[in-house]
Amino acid sequence: MLAGFAACVPLANWLIENVGVTCVPDGPCLVPVAPGLDAPSGVLVIGIALVLRDFVQRYLGIRWAMVAIGIGAVLSLLTASPGLVLASVVAFVVSETIDLAVYTPIVKRSLAWAVLASGVAGSVADSFVFVWLAFGTLDYVPGQVVGKLWASLLGFAALAAIRGRAQAFASRS
């Protein structure tokens, strides 16, 4: 989980500058996330990163999550422009702080709900900060948020299903 989370940062930055259905001159490469709504292609990975971050935080602690962000930032310098790397790191630190504030009190009651709620809060914060710093516009924020919410919902559904199977297995024992 730690390696996957750290790898998400440089991979997302590389995607934004190199892979998409359309690439905006002096801007991001875009992918569709809903009918009529595009987002920078890194959203495909960052949505997963938000879920992985929750697991890293849960099992290794906030320090390791911050270490993974740092490792990802250093690796990003090999794959992306410095301005994009700076925008990524600032956005991750802001969203990590918000994620911590949302995830920590909820996880005591429900891991699945904590992942969903912190994913929503983190994705909105990350989207505004990253898009503004990286591209000087908020035009891509709706697509960023929707793309990340898809990943958070998938993470929520997967956790709910895993928990349901574990409970069903435990009740048969």
C-alpha positions in Angstrom: 0.0 0.0 0.0 2.8 2.4 0.9 4.7 1.8 -2.4 1.4 2.1 -4.4 0.5 5.3 -2.7 4.0 6.8 -3.3 3.9 5.7 -6.9 0.5 7.4 -7.5 2.0 10.9 -7.3 4.6 10.6 -10.2 2.3 8.4 -12.3 -0.5 10.9 -12.0 1.9 13.8 -12.9 3.2 11.9 -15.9 -0.3 11.1 -17.1 -1.3 14.7 -16.9 1.5 15.8 -19.2 1.5 12.8 -21.6 -1.8 10.8 -21.8 -5.3 11.8 -22.6 -8.1 11.9 -25.1 -7.2 15.5 -25.8 -4.2 17.5 -24.6 -4.6 21.2 -24.1 -1.6 23.3 -25.3 0.3 24.5 -22.2 -2.3 22.6 -20.1 -3.2 19.1 -19.1 -4.1 16.0 -21.1 -7.8 15.3 -20.5 -10.0 12.2 -20.1 -13.8 12.0 -19.9 -15.2 11.3 -16.4 -18.9 11.8 -17.1 -20.9 12.8 -20.2 -19.6 16.2 -21.3 -17.2 16.4 -18.4 -13.4 16.1 -18.7 -10.6 16.1 -16.1 -6.8 16.0 -16.2 -5.8 12.4 -16.8 -4.0 12.1 -13.5 -7.4 11.9 -11.8 -7.5 8.2 -12.9 -4.6 7.6 -10.4 -5.3 10.2 -7.8 -8.7 8.8 -7.0 -7.0 5.5 -6.2 -4.3 7.4 -4.2 -7.0 8.9 -1.9 -8.2 5.4 -1.0 -4.6 4.0 -0.6 -3.8 7.0 1.6 -6.5 6.0 4.0 -5.1 2.5 4.3 -1.5 3.8 4.8 -2.8 6.1 7.5 -4.8 3.4 9.1 -2.1 0.7 9.2 1.2 2.7 9.2 0.2 6.1 10.5 0.2 9.7 9.3 4.0 10.0 9.3 4.3 7.2 6.7 1.6 8.8 4.6 3.6 12.0 4.6 6.8 10.0 3.8 5.0 8.5 0.8 4.0 11.9 -0.4 7.6 13.0 -0.1 8.9 10.0 -2.0 6.3 10.6 -4.7 7.3 14.2 -5.0 11.0 13.3 -5.5 10.1 10.7 -8.1 7.8 13.2 -9.8 10.7 15.5 -10.4 12.0 12.8 -12.8 8.7 12.6 -14.7 7.0 16.0 -14.7 7.6 19.7 -14.8 8.6 21.4 -11.5 5.4 23.5 -11.5 3.2 20.5 -11.7 5.2 18.7 -9.0 4.8 21.7 -6.7 1.1 21.9 -7.3 0.8 18.1 -6.6 2.7 18.3 -3.3 0.9 21.3 -2.0 -2.5 19.8 -3.0 -1.6 16.5 -1.3 -0.5 18.1 1.9 -3.7 20.2 2.1 -5.9 17.2 1.2 -4.0 15.0 3.6 -4.7 17.4 6.5 -8.4 17.6 5.6 -8.5 13.8 5.2 -7.0 13.3 8.6 -9.5 15.6 10.2 -12.4 13.7 8.5 -11.2 10.1 8.5 -9.8 9.8 12.0 -13.0 10.4 14.0 -15.2 8.4 11.6 -13.0 5.3 11.3 -13.7 4.4 14.9 -17.3 3.7 13.9 -17.0 2.6 10.2 -14.0 2.1 8.0 -16.1 2.2 4.8 -17.8 5.4 5.8 -14.5 7.0 6.8 -13.0 6.2 3.4 -16.0 7.6 1.6 -16.3 10.8 3.7 -12.6 11.5 3.7 -12.4 10.7 0.0 -15.1 13.3 -0.7 -13.5 16.0 1.5 -10.0 15.2 0.3 -11.0 15.1 -3.4 -12.7 18.5 -3.3 -9.8 20.2 -1.5 -7.1 18.5 -3.6 -9.0 19.4 -6.8 -9.3 23.1 -6.0 -5.7 23.5 -4.8 -4.1 21.4 -7.5 -6.0 22.8 -10.5 -5.5 26.4 -9.5 -1.8 26.0 -8.8 -1.0 23.8 -11.8 -3.1 25.5 -14.5 -4.1 28.9 -13.0 -7.8 28.1 -13.6 -10.6 26.4 -11.9 -12.1 25.1 -15.2 -11.1 21.5 -14.5 -12.3 21.3 -10.9 -15.7 19.8 -11.6 -14.1 17.0 -13.6 -11.4 16.4 -11.0 -14.0 16.1 -8.3 -16.2 13.8 -10.2 -13.3 11.5 -11.2 -12.1 11.3 -7.7 -15.5 10.7 -6.3 -15.9 7.7 -8.6 -12.7 6.3 -7.1 -13.9 7.0 -3.5 -17.3 5.3 -4.3 -15.5 2.3 -5.7 -13.3 2.1 -2.6 -16.4 2.4 -0.4 -18.2 -0.3 -2.3 -15.2 -2.6 -2.1 -14.7 -2.1 1.6 -18.4 -2.6 2.3 -18.4 -5.8 0.2 -15.2 -7.1 2.0 -16.7 -6.3 5.4 -20.0 -8.0 4.5 -18.1 -11.2 3.3 -16.0 -11.2 6.5 -19.1 -10.9 8.7 -20.9 -13.6 6.7 -17.8 -15.9 7.1 -17.6 -15.2 10.8 -21.2 -16.0 11.4 -20.8 -19.4 9.7 -17.9 -20.3 12.0 
